[in-house]
Structure formats: C-alpha cells, structure tokens
Amino acid sequence: MDLVTPGFGLIFWQTITFLVVLFLLSRYAWKPITQALKDREHSIEEALHKAEQAKEEMRQLQANNEQLLDDARLEREKMLKSAQQAAIETREEAKRKAQEEVGKMIEEARRTIETEKESALVSIRQQIAMLSIDIAEKVLQRELSDANAQKKMVSDLINDLKIN
C-alpha cells in the first residue's frame, strides 16, 4: 500500500511547488489574463451596443424612408389634381372663348344680313322708282287726248307690275 499512499515529503514539496506556481501565476499571469478577459468582455459589449445603435438607426432610416414615400405620394396626388384642374380650366376657357367667338360670328352675320337686306330694299326702291318713271314716260308718250286709252294702258301696266 505504500504505492498508493504518498509520503510526507512528497506532499510537502508538491504543496510548496503549488504555492510557488500559484504565487507566480497570480503575480504575473492572472492580471494579464483577467485584463484580456475584461477587454474582450468590454469589446463584446461595445459591439453589441453598436449593433443596437445600428439597428435603431436602420429603424429610423426606414421610418424616414416611409415618411418620404408618403410625402412623395401626397405630392404626386397634389400634382395630379392640379394638372386635372388646370386641364378642366383650360377646357372651360376654350369652350367659353369658342362660344364668345360663335356669338360674335352670329352677331356679325346678323349685321351683314341686315345690311344686305337694307341694300336690297334700297335697290328695289330704286328699281321701283325707275319703273315708275318708265311707266310715266310711256303714259306721257301716248296720246294724251284719249282718256279710255290712257286708263287701259295704266291698268295694263299695273297688271304687269303685279305679275312680276
């Protein structure tokens, strides 16, 4: 059983060696190792924080993009309504101008017709006057002594005028 049970000297020297290694490790190795672990932990926390900030910025950008899209849609709708209103106004203005132009043309045609009518009446009056003068001339050319012949000639001339 001596093999399984260690001797007092072995335990003593192993304990001293363990304490020396523990002292050396705590003096020179533990501080850099714990510092490296703290640095690593700090960098991981910072990376997580930055990832959260980036995620929040992405949310804000997405919200801004949605707002810009909504604004663009509203602006497009305003522009379409404005263009439609302008088209309607232009159409109404053209219609109004066309009606005014037609009214002017009709009024001008009426004036022209009235002028032509007056001109025709003046011409007819002149022709009637000329015919009256011609009749009077023919009546005077005939014999003025025969009253029956004059009456017959006047009635013939009147009948000719009614026919024409």
C-alpha positions in Angstrom: 0.0 0.0 0.0 2.9 2.2 0.0 2.4 2.9 -3.6 -1.0 4.3 -3.2 -0.2 6.5 -0.2 2.2 9.3 -0.8 4.9 10.2 1.7 5.0 13.3 3.8 8.0 14.8 1.9 6.2 14.4 -1.5 3.1 16.2 -0.2 5.3 18.9 1.3 7.2 19.6 -1.9 4.1 19.4 -4.1 2.4 21.9 -1.8 5.4 24.3 -1.9 5.6 23.9 -5.7 1.9 24.5 -6.0 2.2 27.6 -3.8 5.2 29.0 -5.8 3.3 28.4 -9.1 0.2 29.9 -7.6 2.2 32.9 -6.5 3.9 33.3 -9.9 0.7 32.9 -11.8 -1.2 35.4 -9.5 1.7 37.8 -9.8 2.4 37.7 -13.5 -0.3 35.7 -15.4 -3.6 36.3 -13.7 -3.6 40.1 -14.2 -2.9 40.0 -17.9 -5.4 37.1 -18.3 -8.1 38.8 -16.3 -7.3 42.1 -18.1 -7.6 40.3 -21.5 -10.9 38.8 -20.4 -12.2 42.2 -19.3 -11.0 43.8 -22.6 -12.7 41.0 -24.5 -15.9 41.5 -22.5 -15.8 45.2 -23.0 -15.3 44.9 -26.8 -18.2 42.4 -27.0 -20.4 44.8 -25.0 -19.3 47.7 -27.2 -20.0 45.6 -30.4 -23.5 44.7 -29.1 -24.1 48.4 -28.2 -23.0 49.4 -31.7 -25.2 46.7 -33.2 -28.2 48.0 -31.3 -27.4 51.6 -32.4 -27.1 50.4 -36.0 -30.4 48.6 -35.6 -32.1 51.7 -34.2 -30.6 53.8 -37.0 -31.9 51.4 -39.5 -35.4 51.6 -38.0 -35.2 55.4 -38.1 -34.0 55.4 -41.7 -36.8 53.0 -42.6 -39.3 55.3 -40.9 -37.8 58.3 -42.7 -38.0 56.4 -46.0 -41.6 55.6 -45.3 -42.3 59.2 -44.5 -40.5 60.4 -47.7 -42.6 57.9 -49.7 -45.8 59.1 -48.1 -44.8 62.7 -48.8 -43.9 61.8 -52.4 -47.3 60.1 -52.8 -49.1 63.1 -51.4 -47.1 65.5 -53.6 -47.9 63.3 -56.7 -51.6 63.3 -55.8 -51.5 67.1 -55.4 -49.7 67.5 -58.8 -52.2 65.1 -60.5 -55.2 67.1 -59.0 -53.6 70.3 -60.0 -53.0 69.1 -63.6 -56.6 67.8 -63.8 -57.9 71.1 -62.5 -55.7 73.0 -65.0 -57.0 70.8 -67.8 -60.6 71.4 -66.8 -60.0 75.1 -66.5 -58.3 75.2 -69.9 -61.1 73.2 -71.5 -63.7 75.5 -69.9 -61.8 78.6 -71.0 -61.5 77.2 -74.6 -65.2 76.4 -74.5 -66.1 79.9 -73.3 -63.9 81.5 -75.9 -65.4 79.4 -78.7 -68.9 80.4 -77.5 -67.9 84.0 -77.5 -66.4 83.7 -81.0 -69.6 81.9 -82.2 -71.7 84.6 -80.7 -69.6 87.3 -82.4 -69.8 85.5 -85.7 -73.6 85.1 -85.4 -73.9 88.8 -84.5 -71.7 89.8 -87.4 -73.8 87.5 -89.7 -77.0 89.2 -88.5 -75.5 92.6 -89.1 -74.4 91.5 -92.6 -77.9 90.1 -93.3 -79.4 93.4 -92.1 -77.0 95.4 -94.3 -77.8 93.2 -97.3 -81.5 93.4 -96.6 -81.3 97.2 -96.4 -79.2 97.3 -99.5 -81.7 95.0 -101.3 -84.6 97.3 -100.2 -82.8 100.3 -101.4 -82.1 98.6 -104.7 -85.8 97.5 -105.0 -86.9 101.1 -104.3 -84.6 102.4 -106.9 -85.9 99.8 -109.4 -89.5 100.7 -108.5 -88.7 104.4 -109.0 -87.1 103.6 -112.3 -90.1 101.5 -113.3 -92.5 104.3 -112.2 -90.5 106.8 -114.3 -90.6 104.4 -117.3 -94.4 103.9 -116.8 -94.9 107.6 -116.6 -92.8 108.2 -119.6 -94.7 105.6 -121.6 -98.0 107.1 -120.4 -96.9 110.5 -121.5 -95.7 109.3 -124.8 -99.1 108.0 -125.8 -101.8 110.3 -126.8 -103.0 112.3 -124.0 -106.3 113.1 -125.8 -107.8 109.6 -125.5 -108.8 109.1 -121.8 -110.0 105.5 -122.3 -106.7 104.5 -123.9 -104.8 106.1 -121.0 -106.9 104.2 -118.4 -106.4 100.9 -120.3 -102.7 101.5 -120.6 -102.4 102.3 -116.8 -104.4 99.2 -115.9 -102.2 97.0 -118.2 -99.0 98.5 -116.7 -100.4 97.8 -113.2 -101.2 94.2 -114.1 -97.7 93.8 -115.5 -96.2 95.0 -112.2 -98.3 92.7 -110.1 -97.3 89.7 -112.2 -93.5 90.5 -112.0 
